[in-house]
Amino acid sequence: MNEQEHHTSPSSSSSSLQHIPVSILDLSMITEGSTAAISLRNSLDLAQHAEQWGYNRYWLAEHHNMPGVASSATSVVIGHIAAGTQKIRVGAGGIMLPNHSPLVIAEQFGTLESLFPGRIDLGLGRAPGSDQLTSRALRRGAASDGQDFPDRLGELRTYFKPTSGSSMRVRAIPGEGLDVPIWLLGSSGFSAQLSAQLGLPFAFASHFAPDYLLPALDLYRSQFRPSEELDKPYAMVGVNVICADTDEQARYLSTSAQQQFLNIIRGRTGQLKPPVDSMEDQWNLQEQAIVNRTLSYSAIGSPATVRAKLDEIMETTEADEIIVASAIYDHQARLRSYELLSEIVKG
């Protein structure tokens, strides 16, 4: 699970889980009856354990106006995690660039890279990470539909690496001249194609949007153009993993994630709920089908079951890296899940 250099890709001759980096995606979920302060402390605790267990990176995601997510000030939380760890890469999975001035993001991540050199990643998305009303509150104006994302991205990259002979009157200090790896995140072909054109690494949100994963990966790989950042495509896929000592225990823990996505399709937000013995009285057949489809890129069960499912995902996607999300209500059970996963990956 050791880090691969960000400008190269591991060999594609083997899709074995033992040959690729494995990382963590954390939303600092606020569980029912808890607080954001506790969630943020738990995130640091998990990151410190993840570093010991050999995980490659620890990413945090930007969401707003969500009672169950504590990572809204994503750059601040990244600094909190990086300050409490020593070597694991820490970054954004991702920053929703339409919500921000590119200059501000360049300064924030330039500051993070200055404080924690060689450890910071900047994953970028073009979705708002919130509803339209919240988007307007964030941006103090009309919400963008994301069509200006390539222009915003170009501006951001220029702040980090001004073009030769540039006489830029606005500069990102800190930020200018620093090597902050930029990833594009997506759940459709837009970011896949843009990543390919620019020669950037690409991460797909298959842990909640699985339908377009394989076409997007094919688009990214087939259209990829080598760049200063990458000489060949580098694709990371999101997977939900809930691992416990038995299949039955893992299925029980997974009902928290099922309830979470059930509420999303019903248009509700809330804190992460405790697991339940059965979901039968929680949903109807149509809702069950939608949730199961949404969570189809999941590995839930004992170590043997999780290993088999992840090997299947690796064979299907030929991913260069996987990033794992785990919506588990109990913090100790979440730690145990990631510990068991680290043992699976180490073989």
Secondary structure, DSSP 4 states (H G I P E B T S, - for coil): -PPPPTTS---TT---GGGS-EEEEE--BPBTT--HHHHHHHHHHHHHHHHHHT-SEEEE----S-TTB--SSHHHHHHHHHHT-SSSEEEEEEEEGGGS-HHHHHHHHHHHHHHSTT-EEEEEESS-SS-HHHHHHHHTSPPP-STTHHHHHHHHHHHHSPPTT---SS--TTTTT----EEEEESSHHHHHHHHHHT--EEE-TTT--TTHHHHHHHHHHH----SS-SS--EEEEEEEEE-SSHHHHHHHHHHHHHHHHHHHTT---PBPPP-S-STTT--HHHHHHHHHHT-SEEEESHHHHHHHHHHHHHHH--SEEEEE---SSHHHHHHHHHHHHHHHH-
